[in-house]
Amino acid sequence: MSLKYKLGNYRTKLRNAGCMEVMVNSIKQKPKGKSSPADNIKKPHKAEVNYCPSYPSGEIPESLERVRVALLSEATDVAAAEQGIDETVLGISVTKVEGAEAMDLPADTGVVLEAAVVLKDLGCVSLAFAMLLGLIYALNLRYPLKFRYTFEVIQKLFLELDANKLSHKAQALKTKLFSEL
């Protein structure tokens, strides 16, 4: 017997057993007017299988469409968050669970330096801020121009690191803070 005959017989037995993979292109599954073997058959490419799976149990096209839309919206939210990180020079990234309250702990907290998340899974924003200050001080980074004085006051007044070299604005704030005590 030839191999072609054996495979044809094998496909017939699979089709009779209800295997969906071989039923896709079978003549018995075609409409009455289109009963030629080569009519509207998708030819498989190398390593491709002709298989159209049925819906999972309990699923209908509408429920699968809702799942697809939810996954798509989640993917666009993640893409928007990643775009925000790509534009960040220095900062803290906070990811909250959808539907979480304002006082709930975030799902993920990280430190971003030059568009790369260098620390993640820190747990809370205060720890992330402390790590950010530690990285700025340890790596001798320049502060962003917008937050230059904020970081300088936190580092030099509150943490007392290099406290004897203050800018004029930080010195004025220190004078105002300590003169009222």
Salt bridges, closest charged atoms under 4 A:
GLU48 OE2 - LYS42 NZ 2.87
GLU65 OE2 - ARG68 NH2 2.60
GLU152 OE2 - LYS156 NZ 3.86
